[in-house]
Amino acid sequence: MNLVQQQERIAQLQEGSFLIDTNLKEQDLNKILMERLQNLLEAKPLTKALVLSGSNFAARKLEALLYQANFFRRLDCRDRYEVRSLTSFCWNFLYIYFEEAELPSDVGLCESEQDRLTILRDAIISDEQLAEHFAQSPNKETLLKKLVQAISLCKNNELDPSTYRDIELFPQIYQKYQQQLADRHAIDKDDVIALYIKILENNSRLRYIYNGAYEFVIVLEAQYLTQLQYKLLKTLCLGETKNLMMIGDLSCPIFGINDGNSKFMAQDFVADFNPVIYHLTKNEKHSLFKTQNNDNSQPSSFNAVNFA
């Protein structure tokens, strides 16, 4: 089976949960994804599909690519698919249901690293003890970046800040950072996902609506999922929607960008959704395509991943 045939087989997949372990180039993956989306929407006239990416840039790029295709520009098709980053998907939800999230109506999203650094710096200098400690740091910008990373680490892995010992006075800094966000009527990108999960867990009406809103969900670069992001997908998909496809490269290190961890794709997704697993790889010498019906056991190629 050549690579074109392999791609076509993935594109023809319909209902079910699927894990696509692949190192194909972006253009090849986009071709497969576009064809599968078209097949799904043509086969099921009432279907709505959701494609989620880790970054706004990747989501916008894919959405622009889809819009260039005649099929996805049709009026009867345009409102039947969404392409969003995980953060923007949750932010759109919170913007609508800000009262359920107990947020002010003028709440803003603090997403860029520079904005978070500014808020963190203001939080530190607002406290006399923290300001004095910060003033003694030989490299203040490096410390601020390390603090932002530590805050994200705690939020993405649902860790208690009081247990984080790598940075002196971190629990106090974390608390002041959160207070500074609240004073500015803002939330950061990590809190966006946590609040979305909290609302759906505590509001049965909204959980019923959103659990059935998308018949098919596709996640790109799934090897970089964080614990919080994977919990989001479980909250969204383990109800009415079980047609979840995760696409990622399991040959990447166990820890990826933004505290991501490929174990959520390789282990948790396999255990929770029992997906059919496809290995679709290409290099200069050969291409390999395998499928495996998983019964809660890991495929043999996962042995190459150094699980923690």
C-alpha positions as CSV (number, residue, x, y, z in Angstrom):
1,M,0.0,0.0,0.0
2,N,1.6,3.3,-1.0
3,L,1.4,6.5,1.0
4,V,-1.5,8.0,-1.1
5,Q,-3.6,4.9,-0.4
6,Q,-2.7,5.1,3.3
7,Q,-3.8,8.7,3.5
8,E,-7.0,7.8,1.7
9,R,-7.8,5.1,4.2
10,I,-7.5,7.6,7.1
11,A,-9.6,10.1,5.2
12,Q,-12.4,7.6,4.8
13,L,-12.7,6.9,8.6
14,Q,-16.2,7.5,9.9
15,E,-17.6,6.9,13.4
16,G,-15.3,5.7,16.2
17,S,-12.3,6.9,18.2
18,F,-8.9,6.9,16.4
19,L,-5.3,7.5,17.3
20,I,-3.2,8.5,14.4
21,D,0.5,8.2,15.2
22,T,2.3,10.1,12.4
23,N,5.3,12.1,11.5
24,L,4.0,13.2,8.1
25,K,4.6,16.8,7.0
26,E,2.0,19.4,7.7
27,Q,0.8,19.6,4.1
28,D,0.2,15.9,4.0
29,L,-1.7,15.9,7.3
30,N,-3.8,18.9,6.1
31,K,-4.7,17.0,2.9
32,I,-5.9,14.0,5.0
33,L,-7.8,16.1,7.4
34,M,-9.6,18.2,4.7
35,E,-10.7,15.1,2.9
36,R,-11.9,13.4,6.1
37,L,-13.9,16.5,7.1
38,Q,-15.5,16.7,3.6
39,N,-16.4,13.0,3.7
40,L,-18.0,13.3,7.2
41,L,-20.0,16.4,6.3
42,E,-21.2,14.8,3.0
43,A,-22.1,11.5,4.5
44,K,-24.1,13.1,7.4
45,P,-26.0,16.2,6.5
46,L,-26.6,17.2,10.1
47,T,-23.1,16.5,11.4
48,K,-21.1,19.2,13.1
49,A,-17.3,18.7,13.5
50,L,-14.8,20.4,15.7
51,V,-11.1,20.6,15.0
52,L,-8.9,21.7,17.9
53,S,-5.2,22.8,17.8
54,G,-2.7,23.8,20.4
55,S,-2.1,27.2,19.0
56,N,-4.2,30.1,17.6
57,F,-1.7,30.4,14.7
58,A,-2.1,26.8,13.6
59,A,-5.9,27.0,13.9
60,R,-6.1,30.2,11.8
61,K,-3.8,28.7,9.2
62,L,-5.9,25.6,8.8
63,E,-9.2,27.5,8.8
64,A,-7.8,29.7,6.0
65,L,-6.8,26.6,4.1
66,L,-10.3,25.1,4.4
67,Y,-11.9,28.4,3.3
68,Q,-9.9,28.3,0.1
69,A,-11.6,25.0,-0.8
70,N,-14.9,25.4,-2.6
71,F,-16.7,22.7,-0.5
72,F,-16.0,24.4,2.8
73,R,-17.1,27.8,1.5
74,R,-20.6,26.6,0.8
75,L,-23.3,28.2,2.9
76,D,-24.8,24.9,3.8
77,C,-21.4,23.7,5.1
78,R,-19.8,26.8,6.8
79,D,-21.6,26.5,10.1
80,R,-21.1,22.7,10.3
81,Y,-17.4,22.8,11.3
82,E,-15.2,24.8,13.6
83,V,-11.5,25.2,13.7
84,R,-10.2,26.6,17.0
85,S,-7.3,26.5,19.4
86,L,-8.1,24.8,22.7
87,T,-7.8,28.2,24.4
88,S,-10.1,30.1,22.0
89,F,-12.7,27.3,22.1
90,C,-12.9,27.6,25.9
91,W,-12.7,31.5,25.8
92,N,-15.6,31.7,23.3
93,F,-17.7,29.5,25.7
94,L,-16.8,31.7,28.8
95,Y,-17.5,34.9,26.9
96,I,-21.1,33.6,26.4
97,Y,-21.5,32.1,29.8
98,F,-19.5,34.6,31.9
99,E,-22.2,34.6,34.6
100,E,-22.0,30.9,35.1
101,A,-18.2,31.3,35.4
102,E,-18.8,34.1,38.0
103,L,-16.8,36.5,35.8
104,P,-17.4,40.2,35.3
105,S,-19.1,41.0,32.0
106,D,-16.0,43.0,30.8
107,V,-13.6,40.1,31.5
108,G,-10.5,40.0,29.3
109,L,-8.1,37.3,28.2
110,C,-4.5,37.6,29.2
111,E,-2.9,35.2,26.7
112,S,0.5,36.6,25.5
113,E,3.6,35.9,27.5
114,Q,4.4,39.6,27.6
115,D,1.1,40.5,29.1
116,R,1.5,37.8,31.8
117,L,5.0,39.0,32.5
118,T,3.7,42.5,33.0
119,I,0.9,41.4,35.4
120,L,3.4,39.2,37.3
121,R,5.8,42.1,37.7
122,D,3.0,44.3,39.0
123,A,1.9,41.6,41.3
124,I,5.3,41.3,42.9
125,I,6.0,45.0,43.4
126,S,2.6,45.4,45.0
127,D,3.8,43.4,48.0
128,E,6.6,44.8,50.1
129,Q,8.1,41.4,51.0
130,L,8.0,40.1,47.4
131,A,9.3,43.4,46.0
132,E,12.3,43.3,48.3
133,H,13.0,39.7,47.4
134,F,12.6,40.5,43.7
135,A,15.0,43.5,43.9
136,Q,17.7,41.2,45.1
137,S,17.5,39.0,42.1
138,P,20.5,39.3,39.8
139,N,18.5,38.6,36.7
140,K,14.9,39.8,37.1
141,E,13.7,39.0,33.5
142,T,14.9,35.4,33.8
143,L,13.2,35.0,37.2
144,L,9.9,36.4,35.8
145,K,9.9,34.0,32.9
146,K,10.7,31.1,35.2
147,L,7.8,32.2,37.4
148,V,5.3,32.3,34.5
149,Q,6.4,28.8,33.5
150,A,5.9,27.6,37.0
151,I,2.5,29.1,37.2
152,S,1.5,27.4,34.0
153,L,3.0,24.2,35.2
154,C,0.9,24.2,38.3
155,K,-2.3,25.1,36.5
156,N,-1.9,22.7,33.6
157,N,-1.1,19.8,36.0
158,E,-3.6,20.9,38.7
159,L,-0.9,21.2,41.3
160,D,-1.2,23.0,44.6
161,P,1.1,26.0,44.4
162,S,1.9,25.5,48.1
163,T,3.6,22.3,47.2
164,Y,5.9,23.8,44.6
165,R,9.4,24.2,46.2
166,D,11.6,25.1,43.3
167,I,11.2,28.9,43.6
168,E,11.4,30.8,46.9
169,L,8.1,32.5,48.0
170,F,6.3,30.9,45.0
171,P,2.9,30.3,46.8
172,Q,2.8,34.0,47.8
173,I,3.7,35.1,44.3
174,Y,1.1,32.8,42.7
175,Q,-1.6,34.2,45.0
176,K,-0.6,37.8,44.2
177,Y,-0.6,37.0,40.5
178,Q,-4.1,35.6,40.6
179,Q,-5.2,38.7,42.6
180,Q,-3.7,41.0,40.0
181,L,-5.6,39.2,37.3
182,A,-8.9,39.5,39.3
183,D,-8.2,43.3,39.9
184,R,-7.9,43.8,36.2
185,H,-11.0,41.7,35.3
186,A,-8.8,39.3,33.4
187,I,-8.0,35.6,33.3
188,D,-5.1,33.9,31.7
189,K,-5.1,31.1,29.1
190,D,-4.7,28.3,31.6
191,D,-7.6,29.5,33.8
192,V,-9.8,29.6,30.7
193,I,-9.6,25.9,30.3
194,A,-10.0,25.2,34.0
195,L,-13.1,27.4,34.2
196,Y,-14.7,25.7,31.1
197,I,-14.2,22.3,32.8
198,K,-15.6,23.5,36.1
199,I,-18.8,24.9,34.5
200,L,-19.5,21.8,32.5
201,E,-18.9,19.6,35.6
202,N,-21.2,21.7,37.7
203,N,-23.9,22.7,35.2
204,S,-25.9,19.7,33.9
205,R,-27.8,21.8,31.4
206,L,-24.7,23.2,29.7
207,R,-23.0,19.8,29.9
208,Y,-26.0,18.2,28.1
209,I,-25.9,20.9,25.4
210,Y,-22.1,20.9,24.7
211,N,-21.6,17.1,25.1
212,G,-23.9,16.6,22.1
213,A,-22.9,19.7,20.1
214,Y,-20.2,18.1,18.0
215,E,-20.5,14.6,16.6
216,F,-16.9,14.5,15.6
217,V,-13.9,16.0,17.3
218,I,-10.3,16.0,15.9
219,V,-7.3,17.1,17.9
220,L,-4.0,18.1,16.2
221,E,-0.5,17.8,17.7
222,A,-2.0,15.7,20.4
223,Q,1.5,14.7,21.7
224,Y,1.7,18.1,23.3
225,L,-1.5,17.9,25.4
226,T,-1.3,18.9,29.0
227,Q,-3.2,17.3,31.8
228,L,-5.7,20.1,31.9
229,Q,-6.2,20.0,28.1
230,Y,-6.8,16.3,28.1
231,K,-9.3,16.7,31.0
232,L,-11.1,19.2,28.7
233,L,-11.4,16.7,25.9
234,K,-12.8,14.1,28.3
235,T,-15.3,16.6,29.6
236,L,-16.3,17.4,26.1
237,C,-16.3,14.0,24.5
238,L,-16.9,11.2,27.0
239,G,-20.7,12.1,27.1
240,E,-22.6,11.9,23.9
241,T,-19.6,12.3,21.6
242,K,-17.2,9.4,21.4
243,N,-16.0,10.1,17.9
244,L,-12.6,11.5,18.9
245,M,-9.6,11.4,16.6
246,M,-6.2,12.4,18.0
247,I,-3.3,13.1,15.6
248,G,0.2,13.4,16.8
249,D,3.8,12.1,16.7
250,L,4.6,9.7,19.5
251,S,8.3,9.7,18.5
252,C,8.5,13.1,20.2
253,P,9.9,13.3,23.7
254,I,7.6,12.4,26.5
255,F,7.6,16.0,27.6
256,G,6.8,18.5,24.9
257,I,6.1,22.2,24.7
258,N,4.0,24.1,27.3
259,D,4.3,21.2,29.8
260,G,2.7,18.9,27.3
261,N,3.1,15.2,27.8
262,S,2.6,12.5,25.1
263,K,1.3,10.0,27.7
264,F,-2.1,11.6,27.5
265,M,-2.4,10.6,23.9
266,A,-0.5,7.3,24.2
267,Q,-1.9,6.0,27.5
268,D,-4.9,8.0,28.9
269,F,-6.7,8.3,25.5
270,V,-6.1,4.6,24.8
271,A,-7.5,3.6,28.2
272,D,-10.5,6.0,28.2
273,F,-11.6,5.8,24.6
274,N,-10.3,2.4,23.3
275,P,-9.4,3.8,19.9
276,V,-8.4,2.1,16.8
277,I,-4.7,2.9,16.4
278,Y,-3.0,3.8,13.1
279,H,0.7,4.2,12.6
280,L,1.3,6.4,9.6
281,T,5.0,7.3,9.1
282,K,7.2,8.3,6.2
283,N,10.9,8.7,5.8
284,E,13.4,8.7,3.0
285,K,13.7,5.0,2.8
286,H,10.2,3.6,3.4
287,S,6.7,4.2,4.5
288,L,4.9,2.1,7.1
289,F,1.2,1.7,7.7
290,K,-0.3,-0.4,10.4
291,T,-3.6,-0.6,12.2
292,Q,-4.4,-2.2,15.5
293,N,-7.7,-2.7,17.2
294,N,-6.8,-1.9,20.8
295,D,-8.1,-3.7,23.8
296,N,-6.7,-1.3,26.4
297,S,-3.2,-2.5,25.6
298,Q,-0.4,-0.3,24.1
299,P,0.7,-1.0,20.5
300,S,4.2,-2.3,20.3
301,S,5.7,0.8,18.8
302,F,4.9,2.7,22.0
303,N,7.8,0.8,23.6
304,A,10.0,3.5,22.0
305,V,8.4,6.1,24.2
306,N,10.0,6.6,27.6
307,F,7.0,6.8,29.8
308,A,7.4,8.5,33.2
